[in-house]
Amino acid sequence: MKFRPCIDIHNGKVKQIVGSSLLDEGDRAKENFVSQCAAAFYANYYRERNIKGGHIILLNPASSEYYEETKAQALSALHAYPDGMQIGGGIHSENAREYIEEGASHVIVTSFVFRDGRVNWDNLEKLVQEVGRERIVLDLSCRKWEDSYFVVTDRWQKFTDEKLSLETLDKFSPYCDEFLIHAVDVEGRASGVEKELAVMLGEYGKIPVTYAGGVGSYEDIETLRTLGKGRLDVTIGSALDLFGGSLEFEKVLALMD
């Protein structure tokens, strides 16, 4: 298990939000934490500790009045830690290379691949041709519907018809280097991990999988390690002291492999 840091940017500021509360209309979200520090501050913090493989997420759509401010913050973080972090939010085949050239190790993609609730294989192929599968992270963040988890897109607001399963991971793994999976229903709540999801993801183990969502205690980290058979990396946001939470950053790092 590795710790994967995060920098979530909304309305031009580094924030921690309740994932399920994010709305494009009015650029609204329920906020857990709004930082007074710029995104580059956090990127430098991670760089100084040589913690790689975290993600920067632009939480505003390109149509938002805040998008350019949010993007500027994201680019400053990439410049502060070249090849140290991944970036997602509005990534498509025409801008993916730009972010790689600006310093991203990988681009993180969901909505470009899932159009109108279904997989657009042509778009996925275009992305692979543009930057190579070794530079792609597929974000298969999900929400529960009835008894199953389904991939959600457009900043986690829209359900797709893609059920998350081991077969789904196998289907997509030839097109990416890693998976990033937020358990959206508990994202930003620090209320405990989605155990059923962690068990399923822990059965995979073929390429790296990062789990995010609900970690609120040191016990949650150990639960995730056990249920995920040590195969899952973890992102912690609102619960971390860097973002106003109670979990000490250095203690969290000490719990990693």
Order of alpha helices (4+ residues) and beta strands (2+ residues): beta-beta-beta-alpha-beta-alpha-beta-alpha-beta-beta-beta-alpha-beta-beta-beta-beta-alpha-beta-alpha-beta-alpha-beta-alpha
